[in-house]
């Protein structure tokens, strides 16, 4: 059965550019509403529907755009919504960006949902099912050498995600995160995994996210292992990104996704391909 929240809940943080305060209010929604973002800062409070046709990839994050109205940095909130099994939700916003919380993790969003409580609804859950194997590949350069990255989708009777993190220059140790997604696993194993960058990315990323740099893990660092919440926290966060990007489908998914070095671009490409093909 479909699920919404029982009561309204709020979350606040800095916006994705690190320049202003971002606030959201989560509100219950009726059956078959889906996930809808409402830009209260704009005239007539325009709505942006969560669906893969509205998904776009910005510099280092995913956004939704409908009729010229954008919602930036959706992946971590959508990961929380999907990880908690929510089908119907209205999200009121005071600016174009979803707030950054707790090291770019999902934790404050999950806490807000738990405070609000969940309510089972009469409608039957809607699913996209992966019916046949699908593979999307790309290449990138590292120190002048070309390397591959890919994401594959396979049929499965639940949502199963595997992320293999592998940096050719070994600026991070190769690691993997592998989970069947449900609310219990999401809360116990994934929701608080934080984002990260490498030292060589520091200057470029700091220009993009400003004050947000204060809560980002930077690799390599002599003390970084002592700060990690999990030995494979970077891989777990990449899996959160994947879950949030798949959440742009706007409904539940049955399938097994295996991602190797994948980022937002490939994640969005595969969910667009699956939804456009009617799977």
C-alpha positions in Angstrom: 0.0 0.0 0.0 1.1 3.6 -0.6 2.6 5.7 2.3 2.7 9.3 3.2 3.7 11.1 6.4 1.3 11.6 9.3 2.3 15.2 10.2 4.2 18.1 8.7 8.0 18.3 9.4 10.7 20.9 8.8 14.3 20.8 7.8 16.8 23.6 7.5 20.4 24.0 6.4 22.6 26.0 4.0 21.7 25.9 0.3 23.9 23.9 -2.2 25.9 27.0 -3.2 26.7 27.8 0.4 25.2 31.3 0.2 21.8 31.4 1.9 19.6 29.5 4.3 17.4 26.8 2.8 14.2 25.6 4.5 11.8 22.9 3.5 8.5 21.8 5.0 7.4 18.2 4.3 3.6 17.8 4.2 1.3 14.8 3.8 -0.2 14.2 0.4 -3.1 12.3 -0.9 -3.0 8.9 -2.7 -1.4 9.0 -6.2 0.0 12.5 -5.6 3.6 11.3 -5.9 6.5 13.6 -4.8 5.8 17.3 -5.5 8.1 20.2 -4.8 6.5 23.6 -4.3 8.5 26.8 -4.7 6.9 29.2 -2.2 9.5 31.8 -2.9 8.2 32.3 -6.5 4.9 34.0 -7.6 2.0 31.6 -7.5 4.1 28.9 -5.8 4.8 26.8 -8.9 5.1 23.0 -8.6 7.8 20.7 -9.9 6.8 17.1 -10.2 9.3 14.4 -9.4 9.7 12.3 -12.6 12.7 11.3 -14.6 11.7 13.5 -17.6 12.3 16.5 -15.3 15.7 15.3 -14.0 18.8 17.1 -15.0 22.4 16.9 -13.8 24.2 20.0 -12.6 27.9 20.4 -11.8 28.0 17.9 -8.9 24.4 17.3 -8.1 21.0 16.3 -9.5 18.1 18.7 -10.0 14.5 18.7 -11.3 13.3 21.3 -13.7 9.7 21.9 -15.0 8.7 24.8 -17.2 11.7 26.8 -16.2 11.3 26.2 -12.5 14.1 24.3 -10.8 14.7 22.3 -7.6 18.4 21.8 -7.0 20.3 19.2 -5.0 17.5 16.6 -4.9 19.5 13.3 -4.4 19.8 13.2 -0.6 16.2 14.1 0.1 14.9 11.7 -2.5 17.2 9.0 -1.1 15.6 9.6 2.3 12.1 9.5 0.8 12.7 6.3 -1.1 14.7 4.7 1.6 11.8 5.3 4.0 9.2 3.9 1.5 7.2 7.1 1.0 5.0 7.4 -2.1 3.2 10.7 -1.6 4.7 13.9 -0.3 4.5 17.7 -0.8 7.8 19.6 -0.2 7.5 23.4 0.3 10.7 25.3 -0.4 11.9 28.9 0.4 14.5 28.9 -2.4 15.6 26.8 -5.3 17.8 24.4 -3.3 17.1 21.5 -0.9 19.1 22.2 2.3 22.5 20.6 2.9 22.4 18.6 6.2 25.0 16.7 8.2 27.8 16.4 5.8 25.6 16.0 2.8 24.0 12.9 4.2 20.3 12.0 4.6 20.2 12.0 8.4 18.2 15.2 9.1 15.7 14.3 6.5 15.2 10.9 8.0 14.9 12.3 11.5 12.2 14.7 10.2 10.3 11.9 8.6 10.5 9.8 11.8 9.2 12.8 13.8 6.3 13.2 11.4 5.4 9.5 11.5 4.2 7.4 8.6 0.7 6.8 7.5 -0.4 3.9 5.3 -2.9 4.8 2.5 -5.5 3.0 0.5 -3.8 3.1 -2.8 -1.6 0.3 -4.2 2.1 1.1 -4.6 3.3 1.8 -8.2 6.4 0.1 -9.5 8.8 0.4 -12.4 10.2 -3.1 -13.0 13.4 -3.9 -14.7 12.4 -6.6 -17.2 15.6 -7.1 -19.1 19.3 -6.3 -18.6 20.3 -2.7 -19.3 23.8 -1.3 -19.4 25.1 2.2 -19.8 28.9 2.9 -20.1 31.1 5.9 -20.3 34.8 6.7 -20.2 37.0 9.3 -18.4 40.6 10.3 -18.3 42.9 10.0 -15.3 46.5 11.0 -15.6 46.2 10.7 -19.4 44.8 7.1 -19.3 41.3 6.4 -20.4 39.2 4.4 -17.9 35.6 2.9 -18.0 32.7 3.5 -15.7 29.3 1.9 -16.0 25.9 1.1 -14.4 23.9 -2.0 -15.1 20.2 -2.8 -14.3 19.0 -6.4 -14.0 15.6 -8.0 -13.2 14.9 -8.5 -9.5 11.9 -8.8 -7.2 13.0 -5.9 -4.9 15.3 -2.9 -5.1 19.0 -4.1 -4.7 21.9 -1.7 -5.1 25.6 -2.4 -5.4 28.2 0.4 -5.7 31.9 -0.3 -6.4 34.0 2.8 -5.7 37.4 2.6 -7.5 39.7 5.6 -8.1 42.4 4.7 -10.7 44.9 7.0 -8.9 44.0 5.3 -5.5 43.3 8.6 -3.8 40.6 6.5 -2.0 40.9 2.8 -1.3 38.7 0.6 -3.6 35.6 -0.4 -1.7 32.0 -1.6 -2.2 28.5 -1.1 -0.7 25.8 -3.7 -1.4 22.3 -3.6 0.1 18.7 -4.6 -0.5 16.8 -1.4 0.1 14.2 -1.3 2.8 13.5 1.2 5.6 15.2 -0.9 8.3 18.4 -1.3 6.3 18.4 2.3 5.2 18.2 3.6 8.7 20.7 1.2 10.2 23.3 1.1 7.5 23.0 4.0 5.0 21.2 7.2 6.0 24.1 9.0 7.7 26.9 8.2 5.2 28.5 11.6 4.3 29.8 13.0 1.1 33.5 13.4 0.3 36.0 14.8 -2.2 39.7 14.3 -3.0 42.3 16.9 -2.2 42.8 17.6 -5.9 39.1 18.6 -6.1 39.2 20.9 -3.1 39.6 24.2 -4.8 37.1 23.6 -7.6 34.4 22.2 -5.2 34.9 25.0 -2.7 34.1 27.5 -5.5 30.8 25.7 -6.1 29.5 25.0 -2.6 31.1 27.8 -0.5 30.4 27.3 3.3 29.2 23.8 2.6 32.9 22.8 2.4 33.0 22.8 6.2 31.2 19.5 6.5 32.7 17.6 3.6 35.2 14.8 4.1 38.5 15.3 2.2 40.7 12.4 1.1 43.5 11.6 1.6 43.9 12.9 5.2 46.1 11.5 7.9 43.2 11.4 10.4 40.4 10.6 8.0 40.1 6.9 9.1 39.4 8.1 12.7 36.6 10.4 11.4 34.7 7.8 9.3 31.4 6.5 10.5 31.9 3.3 8.4 35.1 1.8 6.9 33.4 2.1 3.5 31.5 5.4 4.2 32.4 6.8 0.7 30.9 3.8 -1.1 27.8 3.9 1.1 27.4 7.6 0.2 27.7 6.8 -3.5 25.0 4.3 -3.0 22.8 7.0 -1.3 23.4 9.2 -4.4 22.3 6.3 -6.6 19.2 5.7 -4.6 18.3 9.4 -4.7 18.9 9.6 -8.5 16.7 6.5 -9.1 14.1 8.3 -6.9 13.6 10.8 -9.7 11.5 8.1 -11.3 8.8 9.3 -8.9 7.7 5.7 -8.0 9.1 2.5 -6.6 11.5 0.3 -8.5 12.1 -3.4 -8.6 15.5 -4.3 -10.0 19.2 -4.9 -9.2 21.5 -2.0 -10.1 25.3 -2.5 -10.2 27.3 0.7 -10.5 31.1 0.8 -11.1 32.5 4.4 -10.7 29.1 5.7 -11.7 28.0 9.3 -10.9 24.9 11.4 -11.2 25.2 11.5 -15.0 25.1 7.7 -15.6 22.5 7.2 -12.8 20.1 9.6 -14.4 20.8 8.2 -17.9 19.8 4.7 -16.8 16.6 5.7 -15.0 15.5 7.9 -18.0 16.1 4.9 -20.3 14.1 2.6 -18.0 11.2 4.9 -17.6 11.1 6.0 -21.3 11.1 2.3 -22.4 8.1 1.7 -20.1 9.8 -0.9 -17.9 
